[in-house]
Amino acid sequence: MMEWGLLLKLKAGEFVISIILFGAPGSGKGTQASLLSKKYGIPHISTGNLFSYEISNNTPLGIKIKDSMAKGQLISDDIVVGILENELKKLKTKNFILDGFPRTQQQAISLKTLTTKYNLSIDYVLFLKISDSAVMKRITNRRVCSSCKSSWHIEYAKPKKEGICDLCQSSLEQRKDDTSEVVKNRLEIYYKSVNTLKDFYKEEGVLHAINAEDSADQVFKNINEILNIDENRA
C-alpha cells in the first residue's frame, strides 16, 4: 500500500505524476483536468471527450454511447475500458490525468489491471465534493451553441445577448442530457457506487477530498497544494 498523504514521484529528474479526478456530474472534473494539463503539460484523458468523438463520427459505438448518455446511464464497462486502453497504449509518458473514469469499484479494479499492464501507476485520486443542489444548478443551466458548439452558462458564463452565442450569433440550446430529469438519474447512479470507489482509493492510500463548490480558481489552487508540485521541476 502507498503511504497516506502527499506523493510526488521524480525519476531521474523527470517530473512523473498521474492523477484521477472523480466526483458527481458537474463537479468540475473536466475543468480542473484541463487546467492541470495546460499548466504542467500532462496528457488529459477524458472519457467524455472520447465518447464525443465516437458520437460526432456517428460510429456504431457512438450510437450506443449517445443512447446511454441521453438516458443518464453509465456506459458499459467493456466499451469504456476498451476505449481507455487504446489511449493508455498511445501514451509516450507516464504522466496522465484521467477524468470520467473510473466511476465504479469494478472499473477501478479494471484500471489497476491496465496500469499494471502498461507499467503505469495512480499517484493521486482527487475527489471533488459537491452538493446535489449545486450539481443541478450547474448542469441544468448549461447551454451549447447550436452551430459552433461553444459552451455557455446562464449564471457563470452568460452570453452578451440572452439565448444567443457571442461567437457566431446562433441560438443556444440545452443538451438533452442536461435536463433535471436526466441529472437526477445520473446522481442516483453516482451514489450507488461513490462510497465503494472512495473506499477503494482510500485503501490504496491516494484519496484526497476537495470542496468543489469553491470557484474554479480556488479549487485549482487547493489541488496544487495537495499535489505539492515543485513547479521548477514540472
C-alpha positions in Angstrom: 0.0 0.0 0.0 1.2 3.5 -0.8 1.9 5.8 2.2 -1.1 8.0 3.0 -0.6 11.7 2.2 1.4 13.5 -0.4 3.3 11.6 -3.1 5.4 13.1 -5.8 7.5 10.7 -7.9 10.6 12.1 -9.5 12.6 9.6 -11.6 16.0 10.6 -13.0 15.0 14.3 -12.6 11.9 13.8 -14.7 8.5 15.1 -13.4 6.3 12.0 -13.1 2.7 12.1 -11.8 -0.6 10.5 -12.6 -4.0 11.8 -11.4 -7.6 10.8 -11.3 -10.3 13.3 -10.8 -13.7 12.0 -9.8 -16.9 13.4 -8.3 -20.6 13.9 -9.1 -21.7 15.1 -12.6 -21.0 18.9 -12.8 -18.3 18.8 -10.0 -15.7 20.4 -12.4 -13.6 17.3 -13.2 -13.1 18.3 -16.8 -12.3 22.0 -15.9 -9.7 21.1 -13.4 -8.2 18.4 -15.6 -7.8 20.9 -18.4 -6.2 23.4 -16.1 -3.7 20.9 -14.8 -2.9 19.6 -18.3 -2.3 23.1 -19.6 -0.1 24.2 -16.7 2.1 21.1 -16.4 1.9 19.6 -19.9 0.4 16.4 -18.6 -1.8 14.5 -21.1 -5.5 14.7 -20.3 -7.6 11.6 -21.0 -11.3 12.4 -20.8 -13.7 9.6 -21.4 -16.3 12.2 -22.1 -14.2 13.6 -25.0 -13.5 10.1 -26.3 -17.3 9.4 -26.3 -17.9 12.7 -28.0 -15.5 11.7 -30.8 -17.4 8.4 -31.4 -20.8 10.2 -31.3 -19.7 13.0 -33.6 -18.4 10.5 -36.1 -21.7 8.5 -35.8 -19.9 5.3 -35.3 -21.8 2.2 -34.2 -20.1 2.6 -30.9 -21.1 6.3 -30.8 -24.7 5.4 -31.4 -24.8 3.1 -28.4 -23.0 5.7 -26.2 -25.3 8.5 -27.3 -28.4 6.4 -26.4 -27.0 5.6 -22.9 -25.9 9.2 -22.2 -29.4 10.6 -23.2 -30.9 8.3 -20.6 -28.3 9.3 -18.0 -27.0 5.8 -17.8 -23.4 4.7 -17.4 -21.6 3.4 -20.5 -21.0 -0.4 -20.2 -17.6 -1.4 -18.8 -16.5 -3.3 -21.8 -16.9 -0.3 -24.0 -15.2 2.3 -21.8 -12.4 0.0 -20.7 -11.6 -0.8 -24.3 -11.6 2.9 -25.3 -9.4 3.8 -22.4 -6.9 1.0 -23.0 -6.4 2.3 -26.6 -5.5 5.7 -25.1 -3.1 4.4 -22.5 -1.3 2.4 -25.2 -0.7 5.7 -27.1 1.0 7.4 -24.1 4.6 8.4 -24.6 5.0 9.4 -21.0 4.0 8.0 -17.6 2.2 11.3 -16.8 -1.5 11.5 -17.3 -4.7 13.0 -15.9 -7.9 10.9 -16.1 -11.4 12.2 -15.7 -14.7 10.5 -16.2 -13.3 7.1 -15.3 -13.4 5.1 -13.1 -17.0 5.5 -11.8 -17.4 2.2 -10.0 -15.2 -0.1 -7.9 -15.1 -2.7 -10.7 -13.9 0.0 -13.1 -11.2 0.9 -10.6 -10.1 -2.7 -10.5 -10.0 -2.8 -14.3 -8.0 0.4 -14.4 -5.5 -1.0 -11.9 -5.1 -4.0 -14.2 -4.4 -1.7 -17.1 -1.9 0.5 -15.3 0.0 -2.6 -14.2 -0.1 -4.0 -17.7 1.4 -0.8 -19.2 3.8 -0.1 -16.2 1.8 3.0 -15.1 0.5 4.0 -11.6 -2.1 6.1 -10.0 -0.5 8.7 -7.7 -3.4 10.9 -6.7 -7.2 10.5 -6.7 -8.9 13.8 -6.2 -12.5 13.6 -5.0 -14.4 16.7 -5.9 -17.2 17.1 -3.3 -20.3 19.0 -4.3 -24.0 19.1 -3.1 -26.9 17.9 -5.3 -28.3 21.4 -5.4 -25.1 22.8 -6.8 -24.9 20.0 -9.3 -28.4 20.7 -10.5 -27.7 24.4 -10.8 -24.5 23.9 -12.7 -25.8 21.3 -15.2 -29.4 22.4 -16.0 -28.2 26.0 -16.6 -25.6 24.9 -19.2 -26.2 25.8 -22.8 -24.4 25.0 -26.0 -24.4 26.8 -29.4 -26.5 25.1 -32.0 -23.9 26.0 -34.6 -20.3 26.3 -33.3 -20.9 24.1 -30.2 -19.3 26.6 -27.9 -20.3 26.2 -24.2 -22.2 28.8 -22.1 -23.9 29.0 -18.7 -26.9 31.1 -17.7 -25.1 32.2 -14.5 -21.3 31.6 -14.8 -20.7 32.2 -18.5 -23.5 34.4 -19.8 -23.6 35.4 -23.4 -24.0 39.1 -24.1 -27.5 38.5 -25.5 -29.7 36.0 -23.8 -30.0 32.8 -25.8 -27.6 33.9 -28.5 -24.0 32.8 -29.0 -21.4 35.6 -28.8 -19.1 33.9 -31.3 -21.4 33.1 -34.2 -24.8 34.7 -33.3 -26.6 31.3 -33.4 -29.2 30.2 -30.9 -28.1 28.4 -27.7 -29.7 25.1 -26.7 -29.9 22.9 -23.7 -28.4 19.4 -24.3 -30.8 16.5 -23.9 -28.6 15.1 -21.1 -28.6 18.4 -19.2 -32.3 18.3 -18.1 -33.2 18.0 -14.4 -34.7 14.5 -15.0 -31.6 13.1 -16.5 -29.4 14.8 -13.9 -31.4 13.2 -11.1 -31.0 9.8 -12.7 -27.2 10.4 -13.1 -27.0 11.4 -9.4 -28.9 8.2 -8.4 -26.4 6.1 -10.4 -23.5 8.1 -8.9 -24.5 7.5 -5.3 -24.8 3.7 -5.9 -21.0 3.5 -6.4 -19.3 6.5 -4.9 -18.7 5.2 -1.4 -17.2 1.9 -2.6 -15.0 3.8 -5.0 -13.8 6.2 -2.3 -13.1 3.2 0.0 -11.1 1.5 -2.8 -8.8 4.5 -3.3 -8.6 5.3 0.4 -7.3 1.7 0.9 -4.8 2.4 -1.9 -3.6 5.5 0.1 -4.1 8.0 -2.7 -7.5 9.6 -2.0 -7.8 13.4 -1.3 -11.1 15.3 -0.9 -11.6 18.8 -2.2 -14.5 21.2 -1.9 -15.7 21.6 -5.5 -18.2 24.3 -4.7 -15.5 26.9 -4.4 -14.6 29.0 -7.5 -12.7 27.1 -10.2 -9.6 29.2 -9.4 -9.8 28.3 -5.7 -10.3 24.6 -6.4 -7.3 24.7 -8.7 -5.2 26.3 -6.0 -6.3 23.7 -3.5 -5.4 20.9 -5.9 -1.9 22.3 -6.4 -1.4 22.5 -2.6 -2.3 18.8 -2.3 -0.1 17.8 -5.2 2.8 19.9 -3.7 4.3 20.2 -7.1 7.7 21.8 -7.4 6.9 24.0 -10.4 10.6 24.5 -11.2 10.8 20.7 -11.9 7.5 20.5 -13.7 
